[in-house]
Amino acid sequence: MSARDDKIRQVVAELDAHVAEVEASVAVLKALLADDEVPEEEEDPS
Amino acid sequence: MARELRKAARDSGEDVAAHHGLVKMIPQWERGDRAPRERYRLLHLKVFTDALGGLPHGMDAVDLALRLAEVRSRAASLPGPGQIRALEAAALAKPGETMTRAEIRALAEEAIAHLHEVAGKLAELSALLGDDEANEGKP
């Protein structure tokens, strides 16, 4: 594995992380518009 | 991506869906609504393995090509800054108790900042790959 390959892997990983951040923020904004609720990991049964 | 898939198919003498059909199918594949058929998976592999022509062949290169294809497709389907601003404005206009206006604004700012990072990383990747289409997939 050359230094260039390592660099490509690193940039892909960084790109993946930034894309995930945008996706998550957009999902929250859309959820606010959909039903005023931010998606929760778990619902409180109480 | 649709254009690249059609080119890869042409080069291999295969038939694929028309451009508008691919443009419709690709987001469905990205969202996981449907799985691409084998020939489309192989065409994706060909597109990105060709793009990584300087890499050694083998599973590492294939794995990297697939990962690159997936993340570039996701990046290409992200909304632009204008669309994020529109979502922010709509969320601010809609009364709700889930988030404060400041939190909504901060969320939109953060999304746009990451969007700029995405564009930068795509350009960096294109340079590393010697990609002629530096703007391909840029949000």
N, CA and C atoms of all chains as a GROMACS GRO file, in nm:
protein
  555
    1MET      N    1   0.086  -0.121   0.000
    1MET     CA    2   0.000   0.000   0.000
    1MET      C    3   0.089   0.125   0.000
    2SER      N    4   0.078   0.205  -0.106
    2SER     CA    5   0.165   0.321  -0.117
    2SER      C    6   0.112   0.437  -0.033
    3ALA      N    7   0.197   0.540  -0.023
    3ALA     CA    8   0.155   0.659   0.052
    3ALA      C    9   0.033   0.722  -0.015
    4ARG      N   10   0.029   0.714  -0.147
    4ARG     CA   11  -0.085   0.772  -0.220
    4ARG      C   12  -0.215   0.698  -0.186
    5ASP      N   13  -0.205   0.566  -0.180
    5ASP     CA   14  -0.324   0.485  -0.145
    5ASP      C   15  -0.372   0.520  -0.005
    6ASP      N   16  -0.275   0.533   0.086
    6ASP     CA   17  -0.311   0.569   0.224
    6ASP      C   18  -0.379   0.705   0.227
    7LYS      N   19  -0.327   0.797   0.147
    7LYS     CA   20  -0.385   0.932   0.144
    7LYS      C   21  -0.528   0.926   0.089
    8ILE      N   22  -0.548   0.846  -0.016
    8ILE     CA   23  -0.683   0.833  -0.073
    8ILE      C   24  -0.778   0.777   0.032
    9ARG      N   25  -0.733   0.674   0.103
    9ARG     CA   26  -0.819   0.615   0.208
    9ARG      C   27  -0.852   0.719   0.315
   10GLN      N   28  -0.753   0.797   0.352
   10GLN     CA   29  -0.774   0.899   0.454
   10GLN      C   30  -0.876   1.003   0.407
   11VAL      N   31  -0.861   1.049   0.283
   11VAL     CA   32  -0.952   1.152   0.231
   11VAL      C   33  -1.094   1.095   0.218
   12VAL      N   34  -1.105   0.969   0.174
   12VAL     CA   35  -1.237   0.906   0.164
   12VAL      C   36  -1.302   0.899   0.302
   13ALA      N   37  -1.224   0.863   0.404
   13ALA     CA   38  -1.279   0.854   0.540
   13ALA      C   39  -1.325   0.992   0.588
   14GLU      N   40  -1.245   1.094   0.559
   14GLU     CA   41  -1.283   1.230   0.600
   14GLU      C   42  -1.408   1.276   0.525
   15LEU      N   43  -1.411   1.246   0.396
   15LEU     CA   44  -1.528   1.282   0.314
   15LEU      C   45  -1.653   1.213   0.370
   16ASP      N   46  -1.638   1.085   0.402
   16ASP     CA   47  -1.749   1.007   0.459
   16ASP      C   48  -1.802   1.075   0.585
   17ALA      N   49  -1.711   1.118   0.672
   17ALA     CA   50  -1.752   1.180   0.798
   17ALA      C   51  -1.827   1.311   0.774
   18HIS      N   52  -1.776   1.393   0.682
   18HIS     CA   53  -1.843   1.521   0.654
   18HIS      C   54  -1.980   1.498   0.589
   19VAL      N   55  -1.986   1.402   0.498
   19VAL     CA   56  -2.115   1.372   0.434
   19VAL      C   57  -2.215   1.328   0.540
   20ALA      N   58  -2.170   1.244   0.632
   20ALA     CA   59  -2.260   1.194   0.738
   20ALA      C   60  -2.310   1.309   0.825
   21GLU      N   61  -2.222   1.407   0.852
   21GLU     CA   62  -2.264   1.522   0.932
   21GLU      C   63  -2.373   1.601   0.860
   22VAL      N   64  -2.353   1.624   0.730
   22VAL     CA   65  -2.455   1.699   0.654
   22VAL      C   66  -2.585   1.620   0.651
   23GLU      N   67  -2.575   1.491   0.625
   23GLU     CA   68  -2.696   1.406   0.618
   23GLU      C   69  -2.773   1.413   0.751
   24ALA      N   70  -2.699   1.407   0.862
   24ALA     CA   71  -2.764   1.407   0.993
   24ALA      C   72  -2.833   1.541   1.018
   25SER      N   73  -2.765   1.651   0.988
   25SER     CA   74  -2.824   1.783   1.011
   25SER      C   75  -2.948   1.804   0.924
   26VAL      N   76  -2.937   1.762   0.799
   26VAL     CA   77  -3.051   1.778   0.707
   26VAL      C   78  -3.168   1.692   0.754
   27ALA      N   79  -3.138   1.573   0.804
   27ALA     CA   80  -3.245   1.485   0.854
   27ALA      C   81  -3.318   1.551   0.971
   28VAL      N   82  -3.244   1.618   1.059
   28VAL     CA   83  -3.307   1.685   1.173
   28VAL      C   84  -3.394   1.801   1.124
   29LEU      N   85  -3.340   1.880   1.030
   29LEU     CA   86  -3.419   1.993   0.978
   29LEU      C   87  -3.547   1.943   0.912
   30LYS      N   88  -3.536   1.835   0.836
   30LYS     CA   89  -3.655   1.781   0.769
   30LYS      C   90  -3.754   1.726   0.871
   31ALA      N   91  -3.702   1.665   0.976
   31ALA     CA   92  -3.790   1.610   1.079
   31ALA      C   93  -3.866   1.723   1.149
   32LEU      N   94  -3.798   1.836   1.168
   32LEU     CA   95  -3.864   1.950   1.231
   32LEU      C   96  -3.983   1.996   1.146
   33LEU      N   97  -3.963   1.992   1.015
   33LEU     CA   98  -4.069   2.034   0.925
   33LEU      C   99  -4.180   1.930   0.916
   34ALA      N  100  -4.140   1.804   0.929
   34ALA     CA  101  -4.238   1.696   0.911
   34ALA      C  102  -4.339   1.693   1.024
   35ASP      N  103  -4.291   1.695   1.147
   35ASP     CA  104  -4.387   1.681   1.257
   35ASP      C  105  -4.342   1.751   1.384
   36ASP      N  106  -4.250   1.845   1.369
   36ASP     CA  107  -4.200   1.920   1.485
   36ASP      C  108  -4.126   1.833   1.583
   37GLU      N  109  -4.092   1.712   1.544
   37GLU     CA  110  -4.022   1.623   1.635
   37GLU      C  111  -3.886   1.589   1.577
   38VAL      N  112  -3.782   1.598   1.661
   38VAL     CA  113  -3.649   1.552   1.620
   38VAL      C  114  -3.645   1.402   1.643
   39PRO      N  115  -3.596   1.324   1.547
   39PRO     CA  116  -3.591   1.180   1.568
   39PRO      C  117  -3.508   1.144   1.691
   40GLU      N  118  -3.561   1.056   1.774
   40GLU     CA  119  -3.491   1.014   1.896
   40GLU      C  120  -3.436   0.874   1.877
   41GLU      N  121  -3.327   0.846   1.945
   41GLU     CA  122  -3.271   0.712   1.942
   41GLU      C  123  -3.369   0.612   2.002
   42GLU      N  124  -3.425   0.652   2.116
   42GLU     CA  125  -3.519   0.565   2.186
   42GLU      C  126  -3.634   0.649   2.236
   43GLU      N  127  -3.749   0.588   2.241
   43GLU     CA  128  -3.862   0.660   2.295
   43GLU      C  129  -3.876   0.628   2.443
   44ASP      N  130  -3.908   0.730   2.519
   44ASP     CA  131  -3.933   0.711   2.661
   44ASP      C  132  -4.072   0.651   2.679
   45PRO      N  133  -4.082   0.532   2.735
   45PRO     CA  134  -4.213   0.468   2.746
   45PRO      C  135  -4.307   0.537   2.846
   46SER      N  136  -4.251   0.625   2.933
   46SER     CA  137  -4.337   0.686   3.036
   46SER      C  138  -4.426   0.794   2.978
   47MET      N  139  -2.262   1.036  -1.244
   47MET     CA  140  -2.252   0.892  -1.227
   47MET      C  141  -2.325   0.819  -1.339
   48ALA      N  142  -2.445   0.869  -1.374
   48ALA     CA  143  -2.522   0.804  -1.481
   48ALA      C  144  -2.441   0.807  -1.611
   49ARG      N  145  -2.377   0.921  -1.635
   49ARG     CA  146  -2.298   0.934  -1.757
   49ARG      C  147  -2.181   0.836  -1.756
   50GLU      N  148  -2.116   0.823  -1.640
   50GLU     CA  149  -2.002   0.733  -1.630
   50GLU      C  150  -2.044   0.588  -1.643
   51LEU      N  151  -2.159   0.554  -1.586
   51LEU     CA  152  -2.210   0.417  -1.598
   51LEU      C  153  -2.240   0.385  -1.744
   52ARG      N  154  -2.301   0.481  -1.813
   52ARG     CA  155  -2.334   0.456  -1.955
   52ARG      C  156  -2.207   0.443  -2.039
   53LYS      N  157  -2.106   0.522  -2.005
   53LYS     CA  158  -1.979   0.513  -2.079
   53LYS      C  159  -1.915   0.377  -2.054
   54ALA      N  160  -1.914   0.333  -1.925
   54ALA     CA  161  -1.855   0.203  -1.894
   54ALA      C  162  -1.929   0.092  -1.968
   55ALA      N  163  -2.061   0.105  -1.977
   55ALA     CA  164  -2.141   0.004  -2.047
   55ALA      C  165  -2.109   0.005  -2.196
   56ARG      N  166  -2.099   0.125  -2.253
   56ARG     CA  167  -2.066   0.138  -2.396
   56ARG      C  168  -1.932   0.073  -2.425
   57ASP      N  169  -1.834   0.102  -2.337
   57ASP     CA  170  -1.699   0.048  -2.357
   57ASP      C  171  -1.699  -0.104  -2.352
   58SER      N  172  -1.793  -0.162  -2.273
   58SER     CA  173  -1.798  -0.308  -2.259
   58SER      C  174  -1.898  -0.370  -2.356
   59GLY      N  175  -1.962  -0.286  -2.439
   59GLY     CA  176  -2.058  -0.337  -2.534
   59GLY      C  177  -2.188  -0.384  -2.471
   60GLU      N  178  -2.220  -0.329  -2.354
   60GLU     CA  179  -2.343  -0.371  -2.285
   60GLU      C  180  -2.452  -0.266  -2.303
   61ASP      N  181  -2.575  -0.314  -2.287
   61ASP     CA  182  -2.690  -0.223  -2.288
   61ASP      C  183  -2.724  -0.186  -2.144
   62VAL      N  184  -2.755  -0.060  -2.124
   62VAL     CA  185  -2.804  -0.018  -1.992
   62VAL      C  186  -2.925   0.071  -2.012
   63ALA      N  187  -2.989   0.104  -1.902
   63ALA     CA  188  -3.106   0.191  -1.909
   63ALA      C  189  -3.067   0.326  -1.969
   64ALA      N  190  -3.166   0.394  -2.022
   64ALA     CA  191  -3.143   0.529  -2.076
   64ALA      C  192  -3.097   0.621  -1.963
   65HIS      N  193  -3.035   0.732  -2.004
   65HIS     CA  194  -2.979   0.825  -1.904
   65HIS      C  195  -3.083   0.864  -1.798
   66HIS      N  196  -3.204   0.899  -1.843
   66HIS     CA  197  -3.304   0.945  -1.744
   66HIS      C  198  -3.344   0.831  -1.651
   67GLY      N  199  -3.339   0.708  -1.702
   67GLY     CA  200  -3.371   0.593  -1.618
   67GLY      C  201  -3.266   0.573  -1.510
   68LEU      N  202  -3.140   0.589  -1.548
   68LEU     CA  203  -3.031   0.577  -1.450
   68LEU      C  204  -3.040   0.689  -1.347
   69VAL      N  205  -3.070   0.808  -1.395
   69VAL     CA  206  -3.080   0.922  -1.303
   69VAL      C  207  -3.189   0.897  -1.200
   70LYS      N  208  -3.291   0.822  -1.239
   70LYS     CA  209  -3.399   0.790  -1.145
   70LYS      C  210  -3.358   0.675  -1.052
   71MET      N  211  -3.285   0.577  -1.108
   71MET     CA  212  -3.251   0.458  -1.029
   71MET      C  213  -3.139   0.485  -0.928
   72ILE      N  214  -3.041   0.565  -0.967
   72ILE     CA  215  -2.923   0.584  -0.881
   72ILE      C  216  -2.961   0.634  -0.741
   73PRO      N  217  -3.048   0.736  -0.729
   73PRO     CA  218  -3.085   0.778  -0.592
   73PRO      C  219  -3.156   0.668  -0.515
   74GLN      N  220  -3.231   0.583  -0.585
   74GLN     CA  221  -3.300   0.472  -0.516
   74GLN      C  222  -3.198   0.372  -0.462
   75TRP      N  223  -3.092   0.349  -0.540
   75TRP     CA  224  -2.984   0.260  -0.493
   75TRP      C  225  -2.916   0.324  -0.372
   76GLU      N  226  -2.891   0.454  -0.381
   76GLU     CA  227  -2.819   0.523  -0.274
   76GLU      C  228  -2.900   0.521  -0.144
   77ARG      N  229  -3.031   0.537  -0.158
   77ARG     CA  230  -3.114   0.538  -0.037
   77ARG      C  231  -3.140   0.398   0.016
   78GLY      N  232  -3.107   0.298  -0.064
   78GLY     CA  233  -3.133   0.160  -0.021
   78GLY      C  234  -3.275   0.116  -0.048
   79ASP      N  235  -3.350   0.197  -0.126
   79ASP     CA  236  -3.488   0.159  -0.158
   79ASP      C  237  -3.491   0.033  -0.245
   80ARG      N  238  -3.391   0.018  -0.328
   80ARG     CA  239  -3.379  -0.102  -0.411
   80ARG      C  240  -3.231  -0.130  -0.435
   81ALA      N  241  -3.201  -0.256  -0.460
   81ALA     CA  242  -3.061  -0.293  -0.482
   81ALA      C  243  -3.033  -0.295  -0.631
   82PRO      N  244  -2.916  -0.245  -0.670
   82PRO     CA  245  -2.883  -0.252  -0.813
   82PRO      C  246  -2.862  -0.397  -0.856
   83ARG      N  247  -2.902  -0.426  -0.980
   83ARG     CA  248  -2.878  -0.560  -1.033
   83ARG      C  249  -2.729  -0.580  -1.050
   84GLU      N  250  -2.692  -0.707  -1.069
   84GLU     CA  251  -2.549  -0.740  -1.072
   84GLU      C  252  -2.474  -0.662  -1.179
   85ARG      N  253  -2.536  -0.647  -1.298
   85ARG     CA  254  -2.459  -0.579  -1.404
   85ARG      C  255  -2.431  -0.433  -1.367
   86TYR      N  256  -2.525  -0.371  -1.292
   86TYR     CA  257  -2.500  -0.234  -1.251
   86TYR      C  258  -2.394  -0.228  -1.140
   87ARG      N  259  -2.394  -0.331  -1.054
   87ARG     CA  260  -2.289  -0.336  -0.951
   87ARG      C  261  -2.152  -0.350  -1.018
   88LEU      N  262  -2.148  -0.434  -1.122
   88LEU     CA  263  -2.021  -0.455  -1.192
   88LEU      C  264  -1.979  -0.328  -1.266
   89LEU      N  265  -2.078  -0.256  -1.320
   89LEU     CA  266  -2.044  -0.132  -1.391
   89LEU      C  267  -1.991  -0.027  -1.292
   90HIS      N  268  -2.052  -0.018  -1.174
   90HIS     CA  269  -2.000   0.072  -1.071
   90HIS      C  270  -1.855   0.035  -1.039
   91LEU      N  271  -1.834  -0.093  -1.024
   91LEU     CA  272  -1.700  -0.141  -0.991
   91LEU      C  273  -1.601  -0.101  -1.100
   92LYS      N  274  -1.646  -0.115  -1.225
   92LYS     CA  275  -1.558  -0.081  -1.338
   92LYS      C  276  -1.527   0.069  -1.338
   93VAL      N  277  -1.631   0.150  -1.316
   93VAL     CA  278  -1.611   0.295  -1.317
   93VAL      C  279  -1.507   0.335  -1.213
   94PHE      N  280  -1.522   0.284  -1.092
   94PHE     CA  281  -1.434   0.330  -0.986
   94PHE      C  282  -1.300   0.257  -0.983
   95THR      N  283  -1.296   0.137  -1.035
   95THR     CA  284  -1.167   0.071  -1.045
   95THR      C  285  -1.084   0.141  -1.153
   96ASP      N  286  -1.151   0.183  -1.262
   96ASP     CA  287  -1.080   0.258  -1.366
   96ASP      C  288  -1.028   0.390  -1.309
   97ALA      N  289  -1.112   0.454  -1.226
   97ALA     CA  290  -1.071   0.583  -1.167
   97ALA      C  291  -0.949   0.565  -1.077
   98LEU      N  292  -0.936   0.446  -1.020
   98LEU     CA  293  -0.824   0.418  -0.931
   98LEU      C  294  -0.717   0.339  -1.005
   99GLY      N  295  -0.702   0.369  -1.133
   99GLY     CA  296  -0.613   0.290  -1.217
   99GLY      C  297  -0.472   0.277  -1.164
  100GLY      N  298  -0.427   0.377  -1.086
  100GLY     CA  299  -0.291   0.371  -1.034
  100GLY      C  300  -0.276   0.280  -0.914
  101LEU      N  301  -0.386   0.232  -0.860
  101LEU     CA  302  -0.378   0.150  -0.739
  101LEU      C  303  -0.346   0.005  -0.775
  102PRO      N  304  -0.288  -0.068  -0.681
  102PRO     CA  305  -0.264  -0.209  -0.707
  102PRO      C  306  -0.397  -0.281  -0.718
  103HIS      N  307  -0.401  -0.387  -0.799
  103HIS     CA  308  -0.524  -0.464  -0.812
  103HIS      C  309  -0.538  -0.555  -0.692
  104GLY      N  310  -0.657  -0.602  -0.670
  104GLY     CA  311  -0.681  -0.691  -0.558
  104GLY      C  312  -0.794  -0.641  -0.473
  105MET      N  313  -0.821  -0.712  -0.363
  105MET     CA  314  -0.937  -0.680  -0.281
  105MET      C  315  -0.928  -0.540  -0.219
  106ASP      N  316  -0.806  -0.497  -0.182
  106ASP     CA  317  -0.794  -0.364  -0.124
  106ASP      C  318  -0.841  -0.257  -0.221
  107ALA      N  319  -0.798  -0.271  -0.347
  107ALA     CA  320  -0.836  -0.173  -0.447
  107ALA      C  321  -0.986  -0.179  -0.474
  108VAL      N  322  -1.041  -0.299  -0.477
  108VAL     CA  323  -1.184  -0.314  -0.501
  108VAL      C  324  -1.263  -0.255  -0.386
  109ASP      N  325  -1.219  -0.285  -0.264
  109ASP     CA  326  -1.286  -0.234  -0.146
  109ASP      C  327  -1.284  -0.081  -0.146
  110LEU      N  328  -1.168  -0.026  -0.178
  110LEU     CA  329  -1.155   0.119  -0.180
  110LEU      C  330  -1.242   0.179  -0.291
  111ALA      N  331  -1.244   0.113  -0.408
  111ALA     CA  332  -1.324   0.162  -0.519
  111ALA      C  333  -1.472   0.164  -0.483
  112LEU      N  334  -1.518   0.059  -0.415
  112LEU     CA  335  -1.659   0.052  -0.376
  112LEU      C  336  -1.692   0.159  -0.272
  113ARG      N  337  -1.601   0.176  -0.177
  113ARG     CA  338  -1.624   0.275  -0.072
  113ARG      C  339  -1.626   0.416  -0.133
  114LEU      N  340  -1.534   0.438  -0.224
  114LEU     CA  341  -1.527   0.567  -0.292
  114LEU      C  342  -1.655   0.592  -0.371
  115ALA      N  343  -1.702   0.489  -0.440
  115ALA     CA  344  -1.826   0.503  -0.519
  115ALA      C  345  -1.943   0.539  -0.428
  116GLU      N  346  -1.952   0.471  -0.316
  116GLU     CA  347  -2.064   0.492  -0.226
  116GLU      C  348  -2.061   0.634  -0.168
  117VAL      N  349  -1.944   0.676  -0.122
  117VAL     CA  350  -1.938   0.807  -0.056
  117VAL      C  351  -1.953   0.921  -0.156
  118ARG      N  352  -1.903   0.901  -0.278
  118ARG     CA  353  -1.920   1.004  -0.380
  118ARG      C  354  -2.067   1.017  -0.420
  119SER      N  355  -2.134   0.903  -0.428
  119SER     CA  356  -2.277   0.907  -0.462
  119SER      C  357  -2.356   0.978  -0.354
  120ARG      N  358  -2.323   0.949  -0.229
  120ARG     CA  359  -2.392   1.017  -0.119
  120ARG      C  360  -2.364   1.167  -0.123
  121ALA      N  361  -2.239   1.203  -0.151
  121ALA     CA  362  -2.204   1.345  -0.157
  121ALA      C  363  -2.282   1.414  -0.268
  122ALA      N  364  -2.296   1.344  -0.380
  122ALA     CA  365  -2.365   1.403  -0.495
  122ALA      C  366  -2.513   1.426  -0.466
  123SER      N  367  -2.569   1.349  -0.375
  123SER     CA  368  -2.712   1.363  -0.349
  123SER      C  369  -2.742   1.458  -0.233
  124LEU      N  370  -2.638   1.518  -0.176
  124LEU     CA  371  -2.663   1.614  -0.067
  124LEU      C  372  -2.729   1.740  -0.121
  125PRO      N  373  -2.812   1.804  -0.040
  125PRO     CA  374  -2.868   1.932  -0.083
  125PRO      C  375  -2.759   2.039  -0.085
  126GLY      N  376  -2.779   2.142  -0.163
  126GLY     CA  377  -2.683   2.251  -0.168
  126GLY      C  378  -2.707   2.349  -0.054
  127PRO      N  379  -2.616   2.448  -0.040
  127PRO     CA  380  -2.633   2.547   0.068
  127PRO      C  381  -2.768   2.619   0.060
  128GLY      N  382  -2.812   2.649  -0.062
  128GLY     CA  383  -2.940   2.717  -0.078
  128GLY      C  384  -3.056   2.634  -0.026
  129GLN      N  385  -3.050   2.504  -0.053
  129GLN     CA  386  -3.158   2.417  -0.007
  129GLN      C  387  -3.156   2.404   0.146
  130ILE      N  388  -3.034   2.403   0.202
  130ILE     CA  389  -3.024   2.396   0.349
  130ILE      C  390  -3.078   2.525   0.411
  131ARG      N  391  -3.047   2.638   0.348
  131ARG     CA  392  -3.100   2.767   0.396
  131ARG      C  393  -3.253   2.767   0.389
  132ALA      N  394  -3.306   2.708   0.281
  132ALA     CA  395  -3.452   2.703   0.266
  132ALA      C  396  -3.514   2.616   0.376
  133LEU      N  397  -3.448   2.504   0.407
  133LEU     CA  398  -3.496   2.417   0.515
  133LEU      C  399  -3.491   2.492   0.648
  134GLU      N  400  -3.382   2.566   0.668
  134GLU     CA  401  -3.366   2.643   0.792
  134GLU      C  402  -3.479   2.746   0.804
  135ALA      N  403  -3.502   2.818   0.693
  135ALA     CA  404  -3.606   2.922   0.696
  135ALA      C  405  -3.742   2.859   0.724
  136ALA      N  406  -3.769   2.745   0.662
  136ALA     CA  407  -3.898   2.679   0.684
  136ALA      C  408  -3.911   2.632   0.828
  137ALA      N  409  -3.800   2.579   0.883
  137ALA     CA  410  -3.803   2.531   1.022
  137ALA      C  411  -3.821   2.648   1.118
  138LEU      N  412  -3.757   2.761   1.087
  138LEU     CA  413  -3.771   2.879   1.174
  138LEU      C  414  -3.913   2.935   1.169
  139ALA      N  415  -3.976   2.920   1.052
  139ALA     CA  416  -4.111   2.975   1.035
  139ALA      C  417  -4.217   2.887   1.100
  140LYS      N  418  -4.179   2.763   1.127
  140LYS     CA  419  -4.277   2.670   1.183
  140LYS      C  420  -4.262   2.666   1.335
  141PRO      N  421  -4.366   2.702   1.406
  141PRO     CA  422  -4.353   2.702   1.552
  141PRO      C  423  -4.335   2.561   1.605
  142GLY      N  424  -4.246   2.550   1.700
  142GLY     CA  425  -4.220   2.418   1.759
  142GLY      C  426  -4.138   2.434   1.886
  143GLU      N  427  -4.143   2.334   1.969
  143GLU     CA  428  -4.071   2.343   2.096
  143GLU      C  429  -3.952   2.250   2.099
  144THR      N  430  -3.930   2.178   1.991
  144THR     CA  431  -3.822   2.079   1.990
  144THR      C  432  -3.685   2.146   1.994
  145MET      N  433  -3.670   2.250   1.914
  145MET     CA  434  -3.541   2.320   1.909
  145MET      C  435  -3.566   2.470   1.912
  146THR      N  436  -3.472   2.542   1.972
  146THR     CA  437  -3.482   2.688   1.972
  146THR      C  438  -3.440   2.740   1.835
  147ARG      N  439  -3.473   2.865   1.808
  147ARG     CA  440  -3.435   2.926   1.680
  147ARG      C  441  -3.282   2.929   1.667
  148ALA      N  442  -3.215   2.957   1.778
  148ALA     CA  443  -3.068   2.961   1.775
  148ALA      C  444  -3.012   2.823   1.740
  149GLU      N  445  -3.073   2.719   1.796
  149GLU     CA  446  -3.025   2.583   1.767
  149GLU      C  447  -3.047   2.548   1.620
  150ILE      N  448  -3.162   2.589   1.567
  150ILE     CA  449  -3.191   2.562   1.425
  150ILE      C  450  -3.088   2.633   1.336
  151ARG      N  451  -3.061   2.760   1.371
  151ARG     CA  452  -2.962   2.835   1.292
  151ARG      C  453  -2.824   2.770   1.301
  152ALA      N  454  -2.788   2.729   1.422
  152ALA     CA  455  -2.656   2.666   1.440
  152ALA      C  456  -2.647   2.535   1.362
  153LEU      N  457  -2.756   2.461   1.361
  153LEU     CA  458  -2.759   2.333   1.288
  153LEU      C  459  -2.738   2.357   1.138
  154ALA      N  460  -2.807   2.458   1.085
  154ALA     CA  461  -2.794   2.489   0.943
  154ALA      C  462  -2.652   2.536   0.911
  155GLU      N  463  -2.597   2.621   0.999
  155GLU     CA  464  -2.459   2.670   0.979
  155GLU      C  465  -2.360   2.552   0.976
  156GLU      N  466  -2.382   2.462   1.069
  156GLU     CA  467  -2.293   2.346   1.079
  156GLU      C  468  -2.304   2.260   0.952
  157ALA      N  469  -2.427   2.241   0.906
  157ALA     CA  470  -2.446   2.160   0.785
  157ALA      C  471  -2.375   2.224   0.666
  158ILE      N  472  -2.387   2.356   0.654
  158ILE     CA  473  -2.325   2.426   0.541
  158ILE      C  474  -2.172   2.422   0.553
  159ALA      N  475  -2.123   2.434   0.676
  159ALA     CA  476  -1.977   2.426   0.695
  159ALA      C  477  -1.926   2.288   0.652
  160HIS      N  478  -1.998   2.184   0.691
  160HIS     CA  479  -1.957   2.049   0.651
  160HIS      C  480  -1.971   2.031   0.499
  161LEU      N  481  -2.071   2.098   0.442
  161LEU     CA  482  -2.090   2.089   0.297
  161LEU      C  483  -1.968   2.147   0.225
  162HIS      N  484  -1.914   2.256   0.277
  162HIS     CA  485  -1.792   2.314   0.218
  162HIS      C  486  -1.675   2.216   0.232
  163GLU      N  487  -1.669   2.150   0.347
  163GLU     CA  488  -1.563   2.050   0.366
  163GLU      C  489  -1.579   1.936   0.266
  164VAL      N  490  -1.704   1.897   0.240
  164VAL     CA  491  -1.731   1.790   0.143
  164VAL      C  492  -1.676   1.831   0.005
  165ALA      N  493  -1.706   1.956  -0.034
  165ALA     CA  494  -1.659   2.004  -0.165
  165ALA      C  495  -1.506   2.002  -0.170
  166GLY      N  496  -1.444   2.043  -0.060
  166GLY     CA  497  -1.297   2.044  -0.055
  166GLY      C  498  -1.239   1.904  -0.065
  167LYS      N  499  -1.302   1.810   0.006
  167LYS     CA  500  -1.252   1.671   0.004
  167LYS      C  501  -1.273   1.608  -0.134
  168LEU      N  502  -1.386   1.642  -0.199
  168LEU     CA  503  -1.409   1.588  -0.334
  168LEU      C  504  -1.304   1.639  -0.430
  169ALA      N  505  -1.269   1.768  -0.416
  169ALA     CA  506  -1.166   1.825  -0.504
  169ALA      C  507  -1.031   1.760  -0.475
  170GLU      N  508  -1.004   1.736  -0.346
  170GLU     CA  509  -0.878   1.671  -0.308
  170GLU      C  510  -0.870   1.530  -0.367
  171LEU      N  511  -0.984   1.460  -0.359
  171LEU     CA  512  -0.988   1.324  -0.414
  171LEU      C  513  -0.967   1.326  -0.565
  172SER      N  514  -1.036   1.420  -0.631
  172SER     CA  515  -1.022   1.429  -0.777
  172SER      C  516  -0.877   1.453  -0.815
  173ALA      N  517  -0.810   1.538  -0.738
  173ALA     CA  518  -0.669   1.565  -0.766
  173ALA      C  519  -0.585   1.440  -0.744
  174LEU      N  520  -0.613   1.369  -0.636
  174LEU     CA  521  -0.537   1.247  -0.607
  174LEU      C  522  -0.558   1.140  -0.712
  175LEU      N  523  -0.680   1.135  -0.765
  175LEU     CA  524  -0.715   1.031  -0.862
  175LEU      C  525  -0.685   1.074  -1.005
  176GLY      N  526  -0.643   1.200  -1.020
  176GLY     CA  527  -0.619   1.249  -1.156
  176GLY      C  528  -0.748   1.254  -1.234
  177ASP      N  529  -0.856   1.287  -1.162
  177ASP     CA  530  -0.989   1.288  -1.220
  177ASP      C  531  -1.005   1.409  -1.311
  178ASP      N  532  -1.046   1.384  -1.436
  178ASP     CA  533  -1.070   1.496  -1.528
  178ASP      C  534  -1.196   1.573  -1.491
  179GLU      N  535  -1.287   1.502  -1.420
  179GLU     CA  536  -1.415   1.565  -1.389
  179GLU      C  537  -1.415   1.607  -1.243
  180ALA      N  538  -1.335   1.709  -1.215
  180ALA     CA  539  -1.315   1.750  -1.076
  180ALA      C  540  -1.444   1.791  -1.009
  181ASN      N  541  -1.541   1.834  -1.088
  181ASN     CA  542  -1.666   1.880  -1.027
  181ASN      C  543  -1.770   1.771  -1.016
  182GLU      N  544  -1.738   1.651  -1.067
  182GLU     CA  545  -1.836   1.543  -1.061
  182GLU      C  546  -1.870   1.512  -0.916
  183GLY      N  547  -2.000   1.512  -0.886
  183GLY     CA  548  -2.042   1.474  -0.752
  183GLY      C  549  -2.032   1.587  -0.652
  184LYS      N  550  -1.984   1.702  -0.697
  184LYS     CA  551  -1.973   1.811  -0.601
  184LYS      C  552  -2.111   1.866  -0.569
  185PRO      N  553  -2.141   1.881  -0.440
  185PRO     CA  554  -2.276   1.929  -0.406
  185PRO      C  555  -2.295   2.074  -0.445
   0.00000   0.00000   0.00000
